[in-house]
């Protein structure tokens, strides 16, 4: 059985008027970090070039959903949440 990818999305950051977020893909010992809305992988370890191309296509196809996920993250609320 093939191992599934895990996906995580950062909060939205702002720098020089640009809004962006990071998307991290992990699969076993493999890891790749991309940036949206650029939909480009910035760094990776253990993935083949063809897999990186597929991850970039995935980010383009799912950009609207990834943006919603990033916009929904409130770091302070999560930090202050009592368990």
Beta strands, then each sheet from edge to edge (+ up, - down):
strand 1: 6-9
strand 2: 13-15
strand 3: 18-27
strand 4: 30-36
strand 5: 40-45
sheet 1: 1+ 3- 2+
sheet 2: 1+ 3- 4+ 5-
end
